[in-house]
Amino acid sequence: MAQYAILIYEAESGYAAGGEEVWKQVGEAHGRFAGQVGGKGGKILGGEALEPTATATSIRGDVVTDGPFAETKEALGGFYLIEARDLDHAIEIARLCPARFGGVEVRPVMDTSNM
């Protein structure tokens, strides 16, 4: 099975406005997602939520700046690393991933074992 990253991009403002209730609902949705992945024949290898972009530090060449490099409506808020049969299977799994205030991106993990 191949490995894929499911990158979760969302508008951070939705969480700021929603308070604890939104965090609880989203946490429950991610718990359901974790259960669904196995039911689809995939496997979660890992994943984490990320702190807001205000905590980011960007490095471009020898320039270090506080915050993200580019301002966008949606920011990378977390990710899952999964195993899936192929890209179509990874997309099927990613469609289940909660992203209430945005969407997800599926990207194959590069196999560097023969490099």
BALOBA-1460 file (C-alpha; in Angstrom, 3 decimals):
// residues 115
<rec num="1" residu="m" x="0.000" y="0.000" z="0.000"/>
<rec num="2" residu="a" x="1.161" y="3.519" z="-0.769"/>
<rec num="3" residu="q" x="1.342" y="6.412" z="1.680"/>
<rec num="4" residu="y" x="-0.581" y="9.661" z="1.249"/>
<rec num="5" residu="a" x="-0.788" y="12.875" z="3.236"/>
<rec num="6" residu="i" x="-4.225" y="14.367" z="3.770"/>
<rec num="7" residu="l" x="-3.567" y="18.068" z="4.361"/>
<rec num="8" residu="i" x="-6.398" y="19.946" z="6.061"/>
<rec num="9" residu="y" x="-6.795" y="23.597" z="4.987"/>
<rec num="10" residu="e" x="-9.391" y="25.696" z="6.769"/>
<rec num="11" residu="a" x="-10.258" y="29.280" z="7.687"/>
<rec num="12" residu="e" x="-8.958" y="29.746" z="11.233"/>
<rec num="13" residu="s" x="-11.651" y="32.345" z="11.887"/>
<rec num="14" residu="g" x="-14.316" y="29.628" z="12.047"/>
<rec num="15" residu="y" x="-12.670" y="28.102" z="15.090"/>
<rec num="16" residu="a" x="-12.078" y="31.460" z="16.750"/>
<rec num="17" residu="a" x="-15.741" y="32.407" z="16.326"/>
<rec num="18" residu="g" x="-17.138" y="28.995" z="17.247"/>
<rec num="19" residu="g" x="-15.536" y="28.579" z="20.655"/>
<rec num="20" residu="e" x="-15.378" y="25.381" z="22.678"/>
<rec num="21" residu="e" x="-18.532" y="23.876" z="21.160"/>
<rec num="22" residu="v" x="-17.034" y="23.927" z="17.661"/>
<rec num="23" residu="w" x="-13.801" y="22.355" z="18.942"/>
<rec num="24" residu="k" x="-15.840" y="19.601" z="20.608"/>
<rec num="25" residu="q" x="-17.870" y="18.933" z="17.442"/>
<rec num="26" residu="v" x="-14.780" y="18.893" z="15.245"/>
<rec num="27" residu="g" x="-12.962" y="16.576" z="17.660"/>
<rec num="28" residu="e" x="-15.892" y="14.154" z="17.545"/>
<rec num="29" residu="a" x="-15.933" y="14.348" z="13.735"/>
<rec num="30" residu="h" x="-12.233" y="13.477" z="13.585"/>
<rec num="31" residu="g" x="-12.836" y="10.570" z="15.943"/>
<rec num="32" residu="r" x="-15.523" y="9.260" z="13.561"/>
<rec num="33" residu="f" x="-13.170" y="9.785" z="10.614"/>
<rec num="34" residu="a" x="-10.465" y="7.695" z="12.301"/>
<rec num="35" residu="g" x="-12.952" y="4.852" z="12.639"/>
<rec num="36" residu="q" x="-14.109" y="5.140" z="9.031"/>
<rec num="37" residu="v" x="-10.618" y="4.868" z="7.549"/>
<rec num="38" residu="g" x="-10.212" y="1.252" z="8.680"/>
<rec num="39" residu="g" x="-13.696" y="0.460" z="7.408"/>
<rec num="40" residu="k" x="-12.607" y="1.682" z="3.980"/>
<rec num="41" residu="g" x="-9.548" y="-0.588" z="4.005"/>
<rec num="42" residu="g" x="-7.041" y="2.172" z="4.725"/>
<rec num="43" residu="k" x="-4.836" y="2.845" z="7.723"/>
<rec num="44" residu="i" x="-3.930" y="6.031" z="9.592"/>
<rec num="45" residu="l" x="-0.174" y="6.070" z="10.222"/>
<rec num="46" residu="g" x="-0.162" y="9.382" z="12.085"/>
<rec num="47" residu="g" x="-1.449" y="12.899" z="12.122"/>
<rec num="48" residu="e" x="-1.558" y="16.064" z="14.179"/>
<rec num="49" residu="a" x="-3.383" y="19.343" z="14.536"/>
<rec num="50" residu="l" x="-1.218" y="22.429" z="14.099"/>
<rec num="51" residu="e" x="-1.184" y="25.618" z="16.160"/>
<rec num="52" residu="p" x="-2.648" y="28.724" z="14.423"/>
<rec num="53" residu="t" x="-0.629" y="30.518" z="11.760"/>
<rec num="54" residu="a" x="0.108" y="33.360" z="14.205"/>
<rec num="55" residu="t" x="2.590" y="30.954" z="15.838"/>
<rec num="56" residu="a" x="4.352" y="30.154" z="12.542"/>
<rec num="57" residu="t" x="7.850" y="31.189" z="11.579"/>
<rec num="58" residu="s" x="8.686" y="31.291" z="7.862"/>
<rec num="59" residu="i" x="12.167" y="30.932" z="6.392"/>
<rec num="60" residu="r" x="12.969" y="31.933" z="2.810"/>
<rec num="61" residu="g" x="16.656" y="31.741" z="2.062"/>
<rec num="62" residu="d" x="18.350" y="33.537" z="4.938"/>
<rec num="63" residu="v" x="15.291" y="35.645" z="5.888"/>
<rec num="64" residu="v" x="13.307" y="34.562" z="8.955"/>
<rec num="65" residu="t" x="9.924" y="36.196" z="9.610"/>
<rec num="66" residu="d" x="7.151" y="35.714" z="12.131"/>
<rec num="67" residu="g" x="3.920" y="34.283" z="10.775"/>
<rec num="68" residu="p" x="3.139" y="32.476" z="7.542"/>
<rec num="69" residu="f" x="4.864" y="33.460" z="4.300"/>
<rec num="70" residu="a" x="1.656" y="34.277" z="2.449"/>
<rec num="71" residu="e" x="-1.675" y="35.481" z="3.751"/>
<rec num="72" residu="t" x="-4.506" y="33.253" z="2.600"/>
<rec num="73" residu="k" x="-8.122" y="32.674" z="3.544"/>
<rec num="74" residu="e" x="-7.335" y="29.085" z="4.474"/>
<rec num="75" residu="a" x="-4.309" y="27.804" z="6.351"/>
<rec num="76" residu="l" x="-2.820" y="24.361" z="6.901"/>
<rec num="77" residu="g" x="-4.365" y="23.328" z="10.196"/>
<rec num="78" residu="g" x="-3.405" y="19.677" z="10.434"/>
<rec num="79" residu="f" x="-2.734" y="16.487" z="8.565"/>
<rec num="80" residu="y" x="-3.132" y="12.736" z="8.480"/>
<rec num="81" residu="l" x="-0.625" y="10.278" z="7.066"/>
<rec num="82" residu="i" x="-2.493" y="7.295" z="5.659"/>
<rec num="83" residu="e" x="-1.895" y="4.089" z="3.746"/>
<rec num="84" residu="a" x="-4.161" y="3.469" z="0.766"/>
<rec num="85" residu="r" x="-4.151" y="1.102" z="-2.225"/>
<rec num="86" residu="d" x="-3.813" y="3.928" z="-4.751"/>
<rec num="87" residu="l" x="-4.712" y="7.577" z="-5.305"/>
<rec num="88" residu="d" x="-8.377" y="6.812" z="-5.950"/>
<rec num="89" residu="h" x="-8.567" y="4.942" z="-2.635"/>
<rec num="90" residu="a" x="-6.803" y="7.842" z="-0.855"/>
<rec num="91" residu="i" x="-9.310" y="10.299" z="-2.350"/>
<rec num="92" residu="e" x="-12.192" y="8.097" z="-1.211"/>
<rec num="93" residu="i" x="-10.797" y="8.213" z="2.329"/>
<rec num="94" residu="a" x="-9.974" y="11.948" z="2.185"/>
<rec num="95" residu="r" x="-13.568" y="12.786" z="1.226"/>
<rec num="96" residu="l" x="-14.522" y="11.619" z="4.738"/>
<rec num="97" residu="c" x="-12.008" y="13.887" z="6.493"/>
<rec num="98" residu="p" x="-13.685" y="16.718" z="8.425"/>
<rec num="99" residu="a" x="-12.817" y="20.212" z="7.178"/>
<rec num="100" residu="r" x="-15.793" y="22.297" z="8.310"/>
<rec num="101" residu="f" x="-14.228" y="25.629" z="7.357"/>
<rec num="102" residu="g" x="-12.330" y="24.608" z="4.210"/>
<rec num="103" residu="g" x="-11.141" y="21.499" z="2.420"/>
<rec num="104" residu="v" x="-8.419" y="18.896" z="2.160"/>
<rec num="105" residu="e" x="-5.580" y="18.144" z="-0.223"/>
<rec num="106" residu="v" x="-4.315" y="14.628" z="-0.943"/>
<rec num="107" residu="r" x="-0.661" y="14.269" z="-1.808"/>
<rec num="108" residu="p" x="1.369" y="11.087" z="-2.365"/>
<rec num="109" residu="v" x="4.360" y="10.612" z="-0.077"/>
<rec num="110" residu="m" x="7.536" y="10.335" z="-2.135"/>
<rec num="111" residu="d" x="9.259" y="6.954" z="-1.952"/>
<rec num="112" residu="t" x="12.925" y="7.799" z="-1.376"/>
<rec num="113" residu="s" x="14.002" y="4.261" z="-0.450"/>
<rec num="114" residu="n" x="15.856" y="3.758" z="-3.768"/>
<rec num="115" residu="m" x="17.572" y="7.151" z="-3.877"/>
